[in-house]
Structures are given as structure tokens and as C-alpha cells.
Amino acid sequence: MTTANTLTSVNPVLRVAPAAPAAAVVHFEASLAFHADVSDVAAALASGGDPGFVLLDSRSTESWDQGHVPGAVHLPTALVPEQAERLLDKAVPVVTYCWGPGCDGAARAALALARLGFRVKEMLGGFEYWVREGFGYETWEGRAERAADPLTAPVNSADCGC
């Protein structure tokens, strides 16, 4: 007979027990208040109306020229404190992005915006996952698109079901 204590000491997943349901609700609600999924951002932008937020690319001009999400506003993180209030409306939430999951530029931009009084979320996956999920992008040469990476997006469906 295996006891819960024996199982958790052997199983690395359960070495630290899962949070109580009430604590999990608080955590995951907070996480969703701070983050947006690439697919959700793409769906909101493709809906044809006002998505209800501004998408902000916080990378350098060179990175922006290399590729960016169509319709995004370009404001490098370092310039947020001096230019955000001139370029953005505090009544409209801002969703920030940078290169990808290995970059925390979007989080730094989101922090700078929050310090100025903006409501803000970070787009998880950044530009990397935007492209990997097969969404169109713009470069200094014009519009581009790549096939969806089957490891990051459904290949035969418009919706992952999550």
C-alpha cells in the first residue's frame, strides 16, 4: 500500500504538494490578469472591430524592422517613461511583447507602463510565438508569413481548444 507521504517523497512532481483549490484560484486568476496568449491576441486583432487594447512592441528599432505584429505600436522599453503618456491613452489597456519567452523586455515595458498608471498585460511567447503560430507579420520589406510550427499551434484547426 502506497501512502501519500511515500508517493510525494518519490514523485518529483508531487514532492511539493499542489496548492489548495482556493489558493490555485487566486494564483491563476492573477496570472490571467497579467498575461495574454498569442492566439487570443491574434483573434482579438482579427475580429475586425476595436480589440479593446493597444499592442505594444517594446523592442529596438532594428528588431521592429526585422519583424513585428501588424498594427502594433512601437515603443522601445527605454523610451516608455518619456514617451508613453504622449503615445498611449491610459483608458485603453496595453499588451506588451518583445522577442519571446527567453526575453523579459515585455515584462520590463509592462512594469514601466504600470508605474505610469497604465493597465497592462504581457503577451506570452512574444514575437517568436506570433511567428511560430503562423500569424502574419511585417518587416521593413513588407508583409510576411510562415507556416505554423506543429509543436506550437494546431496545424489542421484554427483553434487549439484550450
GUMARDREN-156151 format. One line per 3 residues: number of its first residue (from 1); their letters; for each residue z, x, y of N, C-alpha, C, CB. Coordinates in Angstrom, 3 decimals. Last residue first. Glycine has a CB too. Layout:
BEGIN
NUM = a = Z,X,Y,Z,X,Y,Z,X,Y,Z,X,Y; ...
//
This chain:
BEGIN
162 = cgc = -26.161,-8.044,25.162,-24.761,-7.745,25.470,-24.391,-8.338,26.804,-24.505,-6.234,25.472; -28.814,-8.396,24.621,-27.873,-9.341,24.038,-26.412,-9.051,24.348,-28.057,-9.368,22.575; -30.853,-7.019,25.739,-30.118,-6.359,24.643,-29.093,-7.275,23.992,-29.419,-5.115,25.159
159 = das = -33.988,-8.335,26.524,-32.545,-8.480,26.669,-31.855,-7.839,25.466,-32.146,-9.979,26.804; -36.602,-8.226,25.955,-36.252,-7.971,27.349,-34.738,-7.953,27.547,-36.887,-9.025,28.256; -37.624,-6.483,23.025,-36.942,-7.601,23.665,-36.622,-7.229,25.108,-35.647,-7.982,22.891
156 = nvp = -38.358,-4.233,21.619,-39.115,-5.461,21.409,-38.464,-6.693,22.024,-39.304,-5.684,19.949; -36.549,-2.246,22.401,-37.977,-1.990,22.504,-38.790,-3.286,22.430,-38.416,-1.035,21.403; -33.586,-2.029,24.311,-34.323,-2.704,23.249,-35.819,-2.522,23.459,-33.963,-4.201,23.199
153 = atl = -32.466,1.298,25.165,-32.910,-0.049,25.546,-33.626,-0.707,24.367,-33.846,0.007,26.790; -31.756,3.771,24.197,-31.006,3.251,25.350,-31.364,1.820,25.710,-31.239,4.127,26.543; -33.345,4.570,22.150,-31.912,4.846,22.000,-31.089,4.277,23.146,-31.677,6.339,21.902
150 = pda = -35.941,4.094,22.905,-35.332,3.183,21.935,-33.850,3.455,21.681,-36.077,3.267,20.639; -36.776,4.152,26.233,-36.234,5.008,25.185,-35.538,4.092,24.170,-35.237,6.094,25.775; -39.670,2.552,27.488,-38.232,2.526,27.245,-37.872,3.443,26.086,-37.757,1.096,26.960
147 = are = -42.186,4.505,29.113,-41.779,3.591,28.051,-40.270,3.674,27.869,-42.512,3.917,26.723; -42.134,4.783,32.681,-42.172,5.379,31.349,-41.778,4.308,30.340,-41.226,6.625,31.250; -43.799,4.756,35.824,-43.016,4.053,34.809,-43.174,4.786,33.493,-43.458,2.562,34.673
144 = arg = -44.328,4.909,39.395,-44.423,5.444,38.039,-43.553,4.608,37.107,-43.996,6.938,37.997; -45.868,5.026,42.651,-45.121,4.310,41.626,-45.373,4.930,40.244,-45.508,2.817,41.626; -46.032,8.162,44.502,-46.295,6.745,44.268,-45.460,6.185,43.132,-47.757,6.531,43.974
141 = ewt = -45.247,10.704,45.182,-46.664,10.493,44.867,-47.023,9.030,44.643,-47.033,11.284,43.644; -42.586,10.636,45.441,-43.321,10.930,46.666,-44.823,10.729,46.453,-43.033,12.370,47.135; -41.955,7.780,43.337,-41.834,9.197,43.660,-42.563,9.422,44.981,-42.420,10.111,42.512
138 = eyg = -40.243,4.967,41.935,-41.167,5.527,42.921,-40.880,7.005,43.110,-41.059,4.779,44.267; -40.211,3.136,38.824,-39.596,3.919,39.887,-40.674,4.457,40.808,-38.751,5.072,39.306; -39.538,0.602,36.359,-40.411,1.330,37.264,-39.627,2.055,38.339,-41.405,0.391,37.899
135 = fge = -37.627,1.018,33.354,-37.845,0.352,34.635,-38.696,1.235,35.551,-36.494,0.015,35.310; -36.887,2.124,30.907,-38.258,1.696,31.109,-38.541,0.972,32.407,-38.645,0.841,30.014; -34.524,3.306,30.457,-34.621,1.915,30.017,-35.986,1.303,30.341,-33.519,1.086,30.664
132 = rvw = -34.918,5.770,31.668,-34.872,5.713,30.200,-34.964,4.283,29.675,-33.590,6.360,29.692; -34.702,5.072,34.389,-35.981,5.514,33.844,-35.992,5.372,32.330,-36.266,6.967,34.244; -31.993,4.344,34.443,-33.002,3.454,35.009,-34.363,3.789,34.383,-33.052,3.584,36.573
129 = yef = -30.777,6.622,33.476,-30.855,5.460,32.600,-31.793,4.393,33.151,-29.473,4.872,32.390; -31.199,8.327,35.748,-31.616,8.709,34.397,-31.785,7.480,33.511,-30.598,9.672,33.772; -29.950,7.079,37.888,-31.411,7.108,37.845,-31.923,7.454,36.445,-31.948,8.115,38.864
126 = ggl = -26.994,5.725,36.258,-27.758,6.292,37.352,-29.261,6.229,37.153,-27.354,7.695,37.555; -24.991,5.008,34.509,-26.208,5.586,33.960,-27.113,6.198,35.002,-26.956,4.555,33.215; -23.766,2.348,36.476,-23.567,3.248,35.344,-24.903,3.733,34.797,-22.764,2.552,34.239
123 = mek = -23.498,2.091,39.785,-24.428,1.746,38.712,-24.299,2.783,37.602,-25.896,1.672,39.240; -20.469,1.112,41.290,-21.306,2.232,40.851,-22.212,1.750,39.721,-20.431,3.449,40.387; -19.744,-0.917,44.153,-19.759,-0.688,42.714,-20.646,0.523,42.455,-20.269,-1.955,41.929
120 = vrf = -17.881,-2.014,47.032,-18.831,-1.127,46.362,-18.631,-1.101,44.855,-18.710,0.276,46.914; -17.388,-2.983,50.316,-17.182,-3.380,48.919,-18.266,-2.674,48.119,-17.238,-4.966,48.724; -16.329,-0.739,52.914,-17.392,-1.429,52.184,-16.902,-1.845,50.805,-18.638,-0.534,52.060
117 = glr = -14.503,0.809,54.345,-14.315,-0.638,54.312,-15.418,-1.421,53.623,-14.179,-1.134,55.683; -14.589,3.500,54.160,-15.100,2.923,55.406,-14.991,1.402,55.429,-16.546,3.331,55.613; -13.751,3.903,51.592,-12.870,4.375,52.671,-13.300,3.828,54.026,-12.855,5.905,52.713
114 = ala = -16.039,2.991,50.287,-14.803,2.199,50.212,-13.827,2.611,51.313,-14.137,2.363,48.827; -17.766,5.159,50.835,-18.058,3.816,51.361,-16.807,2.945,51.361,-19.168,3.141,50.534; -16.497,7.204,49.412,-16.694,7.340,50.860,-16.971,5.983,51.498,-17.851,8.312,51.159
111 = laa = -16.674,6.106,46.807,-15.366,6.369,47.417,-15.495,6.471,48.936,-14.751,7.666,46.846; -19.449,6.096,46.466,-18.705,4.836,46.434,-17.330,4.998,47.074,-18.558,4.338,44.989; -19.939,8.843,46.521,-20.510,7.984,47.562,-19.764,6.659,47.633,-22.006,7.735,47.301
108 = raa = -18.566,9.574,44.185,-18.149,10.141,45.480,-18.692,9.304,46.635,-18.631,11.606,45.615; -20.052,8.108,42.319,-18.623,7.807,42.486,-18.116,8.363,43.815,-17.798,8.392,41.309; -22.507,9.369,42.578,-22.408,7.946,42.900,-20.954,7.539,43.105,-23.044,7.096,41.789
105 = gdc = -21.866,11.987,41.686,-22.272,11.743,43.074,-22.165,10.289,43.480,-23.676,12.208,43.284; -21.265,12.871,39.176,-20.316,11.951,39.809,-20.629,11.697,41.285,-18.911,12.497,39.679; -23.283,13.106,36.313,-23.146,13.376,37.743,-22.166,12.384,38.352,-24.522,13.298,38.459
102 = gpg = -23.868,12.312,33.792,-23.281,13.638,33.947,-23.037,14.026,35.393,-24.161,14.654,33.308; -25.166,9.871,34.005,-23.780,9.894,33.561,-23.099,11.244,33.708,-23.712,9.472,32.147; -27.202,10.536,36.960,-26.910,9.949,35.660,-25.458,10.106,35.285,-27.777,10.567,34.601
99 = wcy = -27.856,10.797,39.827,-28.730,11.193,38.728,-28.426,10.480,37.421,-28.633,12.663,38.518; -26.590,7.829,41.358,-27.015,9.222,41.511,-27.886,9.555,40.308,-25.780,10.207,41.623; -25.874,4.786,43.159,-26.289,5.524,41.975,-26.653,6.950,42.365,-27.479,4.827,41.281
96 = tvv = -23.974,1.906,44.225,-24.420,3.286,44.368,-24.947,3.829,43.047,-23.282,4.164,44.882; -24.171,-1.079,45.789,-24.151,-0.497,44.448,-24.748,0.898,44.580,-24.951,-1.385,43.398; -22.345,-2.972,48.120,-23.229,-1.833,47.896,-23.046,-1.367,46.452,-22.931,-0.670,48.911
93 = pva = -22.185,-6.287,49.561,-21.737,-5.249,48.629,-22.807,-4.181,48.428,-21.363,-5.870,47.282; -22.191,-7.097,52.931,-23.039,-7.049,51.733,-22.532,-5.941,50.804,-24.544,-6.808,52.117; -20.683,-6.776,55.153,-20.595,-8.082,54.491,-21.378,-8.112,53.174,-21.113,-9.177,55.423
90 = kdl = -21.349,-4.355,56.241,-20.109,-4.431,55.460,-19.943,-5.770,54.748,-18.916,-4.191,56.362; -24.564,-3.156,56.053,-23.773,-4.280,56.539,-22.529,-4.407,55.657,-24.610,-5.607,56.536; -25.851,0.117,56.890,-25.417,-0.910,55.947,-24.561,-1.963,56.627,-24.648,-0.282,54.799
87 = lre = -26.415,2.002,58.883,-27.466,1.588,57.954,-27.122,0.374,57.091,-27.799,2.725,57.067; -24.097,2.445,60.330,-25.323,2.177,61.073,-26.399,1.588,60.157,-25.835,3.463,61.739; -22.240,3.062,58.421,-21.998,1.872,59.255,-23.218,1.513,60.108,-20.783,2.103,60.164
84 = aqe = -23.347,5.456,57.303,-23.242,4.205,56.537,-23.102,2.982,57.426,-22.064,4.272,55.593; -23.316,7.904,58.730,-24.466,7.003,58.837,-24.311,5.638,58.177,-25.633,7.661,58.259; -21.007,9.480,58.372,-21.584,9.377,59.712,-22.699,8.344,59.842,-22.108,10.702,60.122
81 = pvl = -20.257,9.198,55.624,-19.291,8.967,56.700,-19.921,8.766,58.081,-18.342,10.118,56.763; -22.792,9.796,54.224,-22.173,8.463,54.227,-21.201,8.284,55.395,-21.439,8.222,52.906; -23.784,12.323,53.937,-24.074,11.631,55.198,-23.430,10.253,55.296,-25.559,11.493,55.369
78 = atp = -23.155,13.146,51.386,-22.593,13.908,52.510,-22.792,13.201,53.848,-23.222,15.291,52.567; -24.765,11.377,49.810,-23.301,11.257,49.858,-22.702,11.946,51.082,-22.689,11.843,48.594; -27.754,10.176,51.339,-27.019,11.201,50.596,-25.510,11.108,50.842,-27.524,12.592,50.982
75 = lhv = -29.310,7.339,51.128,-28.242,7.869,51.978,-27.447,8.891,51.168,-27.309,6.719,52.509; -31.838,5.080,50.838,-31.498,6.483,50.609,-30.460,6.933,51.627,-32.758,7.376,50.689; -31.888,2.037,49.145,-31.681,2.706,50.430,-31.284,4.137,50.114,-30.583,1.977,51.313
72 = agp = -34.357,0.738,46.875,-33.064,1.367,47.164,-33.072,1.944,48.580,-32.746,2.480,46.125; -36.907,-0.127,46.346,-36.040,-0.992,47.143,-34.683,-0.408,47.472,-35.844,-2.264,46.437; -37.174,1.505,43.241,-37.842,0.793,44.333,-36.874,-0.156,45.047,-39.054,0.009,43.797
69 = vhg = -35.231,4.338,42.622,-35.402,2.925,42.308,-36.091,2.249,43.489,-34.031,2.244,41.991; -36.989,7.509,42.593,-35.890,6.622,42.989,-36.240,5.184,42.625,-35.595,6.743,44.513; -37.943,10.930,42.429,-37.967,9.589,41.854,-36.760,8.787,42.281,-38.030,9.659,40.342
66 = qdw = -38.371,13.047,44.121,-38.704,13.223,42.708,-38.761,11.879,41.995,-37.680,14.141,42.024; -37.286,12.143,46.498,-38.735,12.310,46.401,-39.198,12.446,44.953,-39.174,13.529,47.198; -34.555,12.270,45.787,-35.167,10.988,46.151,-36.680,11.061,45.993,-34.801,10.599,47.600
63 = set = -34.293,15.053,45.565,-34.099,14.201,44.387,-34.739,12.829,44.602,-32.595,14.044,44.073; -34.733,15.800,48.222,-35.583,16.345,47.167,-35.492,15.488,45.902,-35.187,17.801,46.857; -32.606,14.485,49.475,-33.978,14.082,49.779,-34.935,14.584,48.709,-34.401,14.607,51.156
60 = srs = -29.905,13.847,47.102,-30.592,14.610,48.149,-31.999,14.068,48.387,-30.658,16.099,47.774; -28.392,10.590,46.372,-28.839,11.950,46.068,-29.537,12.602,47.263,-29.777,11.936,44.866; -27.633,7.956,46.385,-26.786,8.899,47.118,-27.201,10.358,46.913,-25.346,8.722,46.697
57 = dll = -29.106,4.966,46.855,-29.342,6.241,46.178,-28.629,7.315,46.990,-30.889,6.554,46.033; -27.936,1.733,46.692,-27.925,2.958,47.484,-28.079,4.185,46.590,-26.630,3.056,48.300; -28.731,-1.601,47.012,-28.700,-0.488,46.069,-28.863,0.802,46.866,-29.821,-0.628,44.975
54 = vfg = -26.859,-4.272,48.185,-27.789,-3.203,48.552,-27.622,-2.103,47.519,-27.528,-2.666,50.019; -26.704,-7.686,46.997,-26.161,-6.343,47.190,-27.273,-5.430,47.683,-25.535,-5.794,45.875; -28.032,-10.006,46.496,-26.633,-10.105,46.907,-25.957,-8.766,47.101,-25.873,-10.889,45.908
51 = pdg = -30.708,-10.183,45.980,-29.828,-9.866,44.855,-28.346,-9.955,45.212,-30.136,-8.483,44.343; -32.728,-12.728,47.092,-31.745,-11.756,47.560,-30.805,-11.446,46.407,-30.956,-12.289,48.805; -35.312,-13.118,44.613,-34.549,-13.506,45.791,-33.664,-12.377,46.253,-33.715,-14.740,45.509
48 = gsa = -36.440,-11.958,42.372,-37.304,-12.467,43.420,-36.588,-12.894,44.681,-38.068,-13.597,42.905; -35.244,-10.664,40.268,-35.126,-12.121,40.327,-35.954,-12.759,41.435,-33.694,-12.499,40.508; -35.147,-7.957,40.186,-36.404,-8.588,39.770,-36.386,-10.103,39.925,-36.704,-8.236,38.334
45 = laa = -32.539,-7.349,40.860,-33.595,-6.954,41.788,-34.920,-7.656,41.465,-33.785,-5.436,41.754; -31.242,-8.337,38.569,-30.936,-8.910,39.886,-32.030,-8.577,40.889,-29.580,-8.398,40.398; -32.320,-6.652,36.601,-32.538,-8.104,36.533,-32.289,-8.756,37.889,-31.623,-8.738,35.467
42 = avd = -31.339,-4.150,37.461,-32.783,-4.395,37.385,-33.082,-5.888,37.369,-33.378,-3.726,36.136; -28.585,-4.597,37.153,-29.131,-4.288,38.478,-30.630,-4.588,38.496,-28.866,-2.799,38.856; -28.503,-4.949,34.381,-28.089,-6.043,35.268,-28.616,-5.833,36.679,-26.561,-6.164,35.296
39 = svd = -29.338,-2.430,33.505,-30.131,-3.616,33.180,-29.777,-4.798,34.071,-29.932,-3.994,31.723; -27.235,-0.800,34.485,-28.610,-0.599,34.941,-29.452,-1.850,34.688,-29.238,0.617,34.236; -24.168,-2.429,35.358,-25.072,-1.923,34.334,-26.488,-1.820,34.898,-25.047,-2.834,33.083
36 = ahf = -21.591,-1.485,37.560,-22.700,-2.379,37.257,-23.614,-1.687,36.259,-23.477,-2.779,38.550; -18.057,-1.281,38.296,-19.297,-0.777,37.708,-20.321,-1.881,37.513,-19.013,-0.103,36.382; -15.743,-2.458,39.246,-16.139,-1.173,39.812,-17.511,-0.690,39.359,-15.123,-0.148,39.464
33 = als = -15.313,-4.722,37.826,-15.278,-4.852,39.289,-15.786,-3.580,39.965,-13.848,-5.165,39.767; -15.225,-3.775,35.240,-16.400,-4.540,35.653,-16.440,-4.765,37.164,-16.427,-5.878,34.934; -12.652,-2.602,35.336,-13.839,-1.788,35.084,-15.098,-2.506,35.559,-13.953,-1.451,33.591
30 = aef = -11.023,-4.865,35.708,-11.107,-3.839,36.754,-12.353,-2.982,36.569,-9.847,-2.952,36.744; -11.434,-6.115,33.251,-11.809,-6.805,34.490,-11.945,-5.809,35.635,-10.769,-7.887,34.846; -10.380,-4.129,31.583,-11.814,-4.405,31.538,-12.286,-5.230,32.731,-12.161,-5.126,30.254
27 = hvv = -7.579,-4.134,32.374,-8.413,-2.926,32.395,-9.897,-3.264,32.485,-8.153,-2.083,31.148; -6.760,-6.799,31.942,-6.621,-6.177,33.263,-7.559,-4.972,33.382,-5.150,-5.744,33.512; -7.316,-7.031,29.181,-7.955,-7.924,30.155,-7.913,-7.298,31.540,-7.264,-9.311,30.171
24 = aaa = -5.567,-5.115,28.137,-7.006,-4.928,27.992,-7.767,-5.812,28.980,-7.445,-5.237,26.553; -3.113,-6.308,28.658,-3.438,-5.048,29.342,-4.935,-4.779,29.269,-2.653,-3.868,28.723; -3.347,-8.490,26.903,-3.168,-8.727,28.351,-3.509,-7.471,29.149,-1.713,-9.171,28.658
21 = paa = -3.589,-7.202,24.316,-4.664,-8.002,24.910,-4.526,-8.227,26.416,-4.724,-9.325,24.228; -2.464,-3.801,24.348,-2.161,-5.215,24.161,-3.263,-6.032,24.842,-0.742,-5.577,24.739; -4.648,-1.178,23.254,-3.798,-1.829,24.251,-3.543,-3.276,23.852,-4.445,-1.763,25.653
18 = pav = -4.485,0.434,20.043,-5.197,-0.306,21.090,-4.203,-0.973,22.034,-6.139,-1.364,20.469; -2.608,3.503,19.526,-2.860,2.086,19.238,-3.643,1.421,20.370,-1.533,1.343,19.011; -3.823,6.515,18.717,-3.187,5.810,19.826,-3.570,4.350,19.647,-3.635,6.380,21.251
15 = rlv = -5.075,6.540,16.258,-3.931,7.424,16.485,-3.121,6.932,17.676,-4.397,8.878,16.715; -7.334,5.144,15.709,-6.122,4.357,15.923,-4.873,5.211,16.104,-5.919,3.421,14.772; -9.187,7.142,15.404,-9.484,6.032,16.324,-8.210,5.284,16.685,-10.507,5.060,15.698
12 = pnv = -8.169,8.806,13.413,-8.190,9.285,14.796,-8.506,8.188,15.816,-9.199,10.393,14.929; -5.974,7.932,10.922,-7.205,7.478,11.562,-7.230,7.909,13.031,-7.340,5.942,11.447; -3.400,8.805,10.330,-4.535,9.409,9.658,-5.836,9.113,10.397,-4.621,8.914,8.223
9 = stl = -1.673,7.276,11.825,-1.477,8.726,11.850,-2.658,9.456,11.218,-0.181,9.101,11.125; -2.488,4.679,11.295,-2.700,5.219,12.635,-2.488,6.722,12.690,-1.779,4.541,13.620; -1.725,4.433,8.560,-3.119,4.294,8.965,-3.359,4.936,10.325,-3.520,2.821,8.999
6 = tna = 1.064,4.672,8.695,0.294,5.651,7.935,-1.160,5.630,8.382,0.397,5.374,6.424; 1.659,2.396,10.250,2.019,3.727,10.739,1.243,4.813,10.012,3.516,3.965,10.579; 0.780,0.302,8.603,0.124,0.519,9.903,0.428,1.918,10.426,0.580,-0.543,10.932
3 = ttm = 0.576,1.372,5.161,1.270,0.749,6.293,0.514,1.055,7.572,2.737,1.245,6.396; -0.904,0.629,2.154,-1.011,1.414,3.384,-0.297,0.685,4.498,-2.491,1.672,3.762; 0.000,0.845,-1.181,0.000,0.000,0.000,0.000,0.890,1.243,1.225,-0.961,-0.001
//
